[in-house]
Amino acid sequence: MNDMPSGRSIFRLLRYSFLLDDPIGYLRSYEGIPQGMSLIDIIEMHGAIPRIREIISSVIEKESYSFERDEKNLKREAVSLYSAMIVTSSVKDNWLMNRFSISIAKSFGEELNGFDEETMIKIARDYLKIGVRFLAEPLVIPIRKLSRGDQRKSFTFSITIFDYMRLGKRLEGDEKWRFSNQLISGGMVYIQRAELQRLMEEAVYYKVLDKLKRISNDISDISILPPQLKDIAVEVQSQVAKRRISFYGESQIGGEGGGAIAYKPELFPPCIKNILRKASNGENLSHQERFQIATFLLNLNISIDDVLEVFKQLPDYNEKIARYQVEHLAGKRGSGIKYKPYDCEKSKAIGLCVEDCGTKTPIQKYKIELRKHLKKGGDNNDKSRDV
């Protein structure tokens, strides 16, 4: 498809410039930016430095991205977003790249609510390379017998099996997305509008993440960036370190009910490290993995808010649901019982164990490793309790 739409749609495309493979090339070809002008000159021409900082800060602190509404600022926004991606990639932090991709994808998912079916199909096919069809006559099937008639489900779209499986792999933890539960015919999976929007959101996630990784591969380190972007990259490194210190730094973490415990992720048992790695990379976690990581951290007296930081990286994260579930596991709701993580025998049986540690529980393994660390001298500021 030609990347030069007509009329107002050109502004929409700039608003969603992450859909373009080369947004700067687009600006040079269609928006009057001189071919020989360097990226940093384009940035300065549009006064984009403050917006670059704002985009990355919002991603780190809020996991959100706000689309530009003023059409006269869309060129600046396209430059700012692309430059923010360069800075993000240069930091070479998987957590940050994943969070950036999720932020763009979730914000775009909300934008899709305002698009008509024709626009959605156009974006899905031309920019996200999704094999999708709109059904002029919806496919309606009965799904439940009721006293007053059948309850029916209406499908207005179909997507190729390949694309459904490709885009739905992070969602398989939710039973409704499992391939075995779908209506399939003629190589197509029949879906509703809300499901198409969710799959398009996933497509944006993968598109942005792939672009970030490719940029990262082309940048050896932040030292090769222009000074203006290098300064931002250094700031971002500091922001990321502060934001993630609860799980990836070496510090004292405040627990529920006061006090603090020594919290050292590098000493976690392999099974817990594996779950944290998957969460950090934006992979979906099974129900058992979610239970295990939440109960493990809660039993180290980690706060509910800090535990939720793990779940915020997941593709199906819902603040209200996740908080309710974690509070339930913490004994703050329901029966009032604080749940413990699976023991090692159970973990092996359900496939969570990745290495035989020779202990009975993951908590026991962590305490053993922490004692060893402290016995060797540990860190001068280590003050652990209940070990």
C-alpha positions in Angstrom: 0.0 0.0 0.0 1.1 3.6 -0.7 2.0 5.3 2.6 0.6 8.6 1.3 -3.1 8.6 2.1 -5.3 11.5 1.0 -7.0 14.2 3.0 -7.3 14.1 6.7 -6.1 10.4 6.9 -2.5 11.7 6.4 -2.8 13.2 9.9 -4.1 10.0 11.3 -1.2 8.1 9.9 1.2 10.6 11.5 -0.7 10.3 14.8 0.0 6.5 14.7 3.4 6.8 13.2 4.6 3.6 14.9 2.6 1.8 12.1 5.1 3.1 9.6 8.3 1.1 9.0 10.2 4.4 8.5 8.5 7.4 9.9 11.4 9.7 9.3 11.6 8.6 5.6 7.9 9.2 5.4 8.4 12.8 6.7 11.2 13.3 4.2 9.2 11.9 1.3 5.8 13.5 2.0 6.1 16.2 4.6 8.7 18.5 3.1 11.6 17.5 5.4 14.9 18.0 3.4 16.4 14.6 2.4 19.9 15.6 3.7 18.7 16.8 7.1 20.0 14.8 10.0 17.7 13.3 12.7 19.1 15.7 15.3 18.4 18.7 13.1 14.9 17.4 12.5 14.5 17.0 16.3 15.7 20.6 16.9 13.6 22.0 14.1 10.5 20.7 15.8 11.6 21.4 19.3 11.0 17.7 20.2 13.5 17.2 23.1 10.9 17.9 25.9 8.3 15.6 24.3 10.9 12.8 23.9 11.5 13.0 27.6 7.8 13.1 28.4 7.0 10.0 26.3 9.7 7.9 28.0 8.9 9.1 31.4 5.2 8.3 30.9 6.1 4.8 29.8 8.3 4.2 32.8 6.0 5.8 35.5 2.5 5.1 34.1 2.9 2.5 31.4 1.0 4.8 29.1 1.3 6.8 25.9 -0.9 9.8 25.1 -1.7 10.4 21.4 -1.3 13.9 20.0 -4.7 15.5 19.2 -3.5 18.7 17.7 -3.0 18.1 14.0 -0.4 20.9 13.7 1.8 19.0 16.1 1.7 15.6 14.4 5.0 16.0 12.6 6.7 16.8 15.9 5.0 13.8 17.5 6.2 11.4 14.8 9.8 12.7 15.3 9.5 12.5 19.1 8.1 9.0 19.2 10.7 7.7 16.8 13.5 9.4 18.8 12.0 8.0 22.0 12.3 4.6 20.5 16.0 5.2 19.7 16.7 6.3 23.2 14.8 3.3 24.7 16.6 0.9 22.4 20.0 2.4 23.3 19.5 1.6 27.0 19.3 -2.1 26.1 16.9 -3.0 28.9 14.4 -5.8 28.0 12.0 -4.6 30.7 11.9 -1.1 29.3 11.5 -2.2 25.7 8.7 -4.5 26.7 7.0 -1.7 28.8 7.4 0.7 25.9 5.7 -1.7 23.5 2.9 -2.5 25.9 2.3 1.2 26.5 1.9 1.9 22.8 -0.2 -1.2 22.2 -2.6 -0.6 25.1 -3.1 3.1 24.1 -3.8 2.1 20.5 -6.2 -0.5 21.7 -8.3 2.2 23.3 -8.1 4.3 20.1 -9.6 1.4 18.2 -12.9 2.0 20.0 -13.4 5.1 17.9 -12.7 3.5 14.5 -15.3 2.1 12.1 -14.9 -1.4 10.7 -13.5 -0.3 7.4 -10.7 1.7 9.1 -9.9 -1.2 11.4 -9.7 -3.6 8.5 -7.5 -1.2 6.5 -5.1 -0.8 9.4 -5.1 -4.5 10.2 -4.3 -5.6 6.6 -2.1 -2.8 5.4 0.0 -1.9 8.4 -0.2 -4.9 10.8 -0.2 -7.6 8.0 -3.2 -9.5 9.5 -5.2 -11.7 7.3 -8.7 -10.6 8.4 -12.1 -10.4 6.7 -15.2 -8.4 7.5 -18.4 -10.4 7.3 -21.1 -8.4 5.5 -23.6 -10.8 7.0 -22.6 -11.7 10.6 -22.3 -15.4 11.5 -24.8 -16.1 14.3 -24.8 -19.3 16.3 -26.8 -20.4 19.3 -24.6 -21.0 22.4 -27.1 -21.7 25.1 -30.7 -22.9 25.5 -32.8 -20.5 27.5 -36.5 -20.7 28.5 -37.3 -17.6 26.4 -35.2 -18.8 23.4 -31.6 -19.4 22.4 -28.8 -17.2 23.5 -26.8 -16.4 20.4 -23.3 -15.2 19.6 -22.7 -13.0 16.5 -19.3 -13.1 14.7 -18.5 -10.1 12.4 -14.9 -10.9 11.5 -12.7 -13.9 10.6 -8.9 -14.1 10.8 -6.5 -16.7 9.4 -5.6 -19.6 11.7 -1.9 -18.6 11.3 -2.5 -15.0 12.4 -4.8 -16.0 15.3 -2.1 -18.4 16.7 0.7 -15.9 16.0 -1.1 -13.0 17.8 -2.8 -15.0 20.5 0.2 -16.7 22.0 0.5 -14.3 24.9 -3.2 -14.6 25.6 -3.4 -18.4 26.0 -3.4 -18.2 29.8 -7.0 -17.0 29.4 -9.3 -19.9 28.6 -11.4 -17.9 26.2 -8.4 -17.4 23.9 -7.4 -21.0 23.7 -7.4 -22.3 20.1 -9.4 -25.3 21.1 -12.3 -23.0 22.2 -12.6 -21.1 18.9 -15.1 -21.4 16.1 -13.0 -22.5 13.0 -14.0 -23.1 9.4 -12.2 -23.0 6.1 -8.9 -22.1 7.7 -10.4 -19.0 9.4 -11.1 -18.3 13.0 -14.4 -16.4 13.6 -14.2 -13.5 16.0 -16.1 -10.5 17.3 -15.0 -6.9 17.1 -13.6 -6.8 20.7 -11.5 -9.8 19.9 -10.1 -8.3 16.7 -9.3 -5.1 18.6 -7.4 -7.2 21.2 -5.5 -9.1 18.5 -4.6 -5.8 16.7 -3.3 -4.5 20.0 -1.1 -7.6 20.2 0.1 -7.0 16.6 1.1 -3.4 17.6 3.0 -4.8 20.6 5.0 -7.2 18.5 5.6 -4.6 15.8 6.9 -2.0 18.2 9.0 -4.5 20.1 10.5 -5.9 16.9 11.4 -2.3 15.8 13.0 -1.6 19.2 15.1 -4.7 19.1 16.3 -4.0 15.5 17.3 -0.4 16.5 19.0 -1.8 19.6 21.0 -4.2 17.5 22.3 -1.2 15.4 23.4 0.8 18.4 26.5 -0.5 20.3 25.8 1.7 23.4 24.5 5.2 24.3 27.9 6.8 23.7 27.2 6.8 19.9 24.0 8.9 20.3 24.0 12.6 19.5 24.7 14.6 22.8 21.0 15.7 23.1 19.8 12.1 23.0 22.7 10.7 25.0 21.7 13.0 27.9 18.1 11.7 27.8 19.4 8.1 27.7 21.5 8.6 30.8 18.4 10.0 32.6 16.4 7.0 31.4 18.9 4.6 32.8 18.6 6.3 36.2 14.7 6.3 35.9 14.6 2.6 35.1 17.0 1.7 37.9 14.8 3.6 40.4 11.6 2.2 39.1 12.8 -1.4 39.1 14.8 -1.5 42.2 12.1 -3.4 44.1 12.7 -6.5 41.9 16.1 -6.1 40.3 18.2 -4.0 42.6 19.8 -4.8 46.0 17.9 -2.9 48.6 15.7 -3.0 51.7 12.1 -3.2 50.7 9.3 -2.0 52.9 6.9 -4.9 53.7 3.2 -5.0 54.6 2.7 -3.9 58.2 6.1 -2.1 58.5 9.6 -3.3 58.8 11.9 -4.4 56.0 13.6 -7.5 54.8 16.7 -8.1 52.7 15.4 -8.7 49.2 17.9 -10.0 46.7 16.4 -11.4 43.5 19.8 -12.8 42.4 19.4 -15.3 45.3 15.9 -16.4 44.4 15.5 -20.1 43.5 15.6 -20.9 39.7 11.9 -21.5 39.4 11.1 -18.0 40.7 13.8 -16.4 38.6 12.3 -18.1 35.6 8.8 -16.8 36.3 10.2 -13.2 36.8 12.2 -13.5 33.6 9.1 -14.5 31.7 7.0 -11.6 33.2 9.8 -9.1 32.5 9.8 -10.2 28.9 6.0 -9.7 28.6 5.3 -13.4 28.3 2.0 -14.7 29.5 2.0 -16.6 32.8 -0.1 -19.7 33.6 -2.4 -19.6 36.5 0.1 -21.7 38.5 3.0 -19.4 37.7 0.9 -16.3 38.8 0.0 -18.1 42.0 3.6 -19.1 42.7 5.2 -15.7 42.1 2.6 -13.8 44.1 2.6 -16.1 47.1 6.4 -16.3 47.1 6.8 -12.6 47.2 4.0 -12.1 49.7 5.6 -14.6 52.0 8.8 -12.5 51.9 6.6 -9.7 53.2 6.8 -7.8 50.0 4.0 -5.2 49.7 1.0 -5.8 47.5 1.9 -2.8 45.3 5.4 -4.2 44.7 3.9 -7.6 43.8 1.6 -5.9 41.3 4.6 -4.5 39.5 5.4 -8.0 38.3 1.9 -8.5 36.9 1.8 -5.1 35.2 4.2 -6.5 32.6 1.7 -9.2 31.5 -0.4 -8.8 28.3 -3.7 -9.3 30.0 -3.0 -7.1 33.1 -6.1 -5.6 34.7 -5.4 -3.5 37.7 -8.7 -4.1 39.5 -8.7 -7.9 38.9 -5.0 -8.4 39.7 -5.2 -6.3 42.9 -8.2 -8.3 44.1 -6.5 -11.6 43.4 -3.2 -10.6 45.1 -5.1 -9.2 48.1 -6.9 -12.5 48.4 -3.7 -14.4 48.3 -2.3 -12.1 51.0 -5.2 -12.9 53.3 -6.7 -9.4 53.0 -9.9 -10.7 51.4 -12.2 -13.7 51.7 -11.2 -16.3 54.3 -8.3 -14.2 55.6 -5.8 -17.0 55.0 -2.4 -16.0 53.6 -1.5 -18.5 51.0 1.9 -20.2 50.7 3.7 -21.0 47.4 3.6 -24.5 46.1 6.3 -26.8 47.6 9.0 -28.3 45.4 7.2 -31.6 45.0 4.0 -29.9 43.7 6.1 -27.6 41.5 7.8 -30.6 39.9 4.4 -32.2 39.3 2.9 -29.1 37.5 6.0 -28.3 35.5 7.2 -25.2 37.4 10.5 -26.7 38.6 13.4 -25.9 36.3 16.3 -27.2 38.5 16.4 -29.6 41.4 17.5 -27.4 44.3 17.5 -30.2 46.9 15.1 -28.3 49.2 11.4 -28.7 50.1 10.1 -25.2 49.3 11.2 -22.2 47.3 11.1 -20.1 50.4 13.5 -22.5 52.1 15.9 -22.4 49.2 15.9 -18.6 49.3 16.6 -18.4 53.0 19.5 -20.9 52.6 21.0 -18.7 49.9 20.4 -15.5 51.9 22.1 -17.0 55.0 25.1 -18.0 52.8 25.3 -14.5 51.4 25.2 -12.9 54.8 27.7 -15.3 56.3 30.2 -14.3 53.6 29.7 -10.7 54.6 26.9 -9.7 52.2 26.4 -6.0 51.8 27.2 -3.7 54.7 23.6 -2.5 54.8 21.9 -5.9 54.9 19.6 -6.2 57.8 17.4 -9.3 57.2 14.8 -10.6 59.5 13.0 -14.0 59.7 15.8 -15.8 57.9 
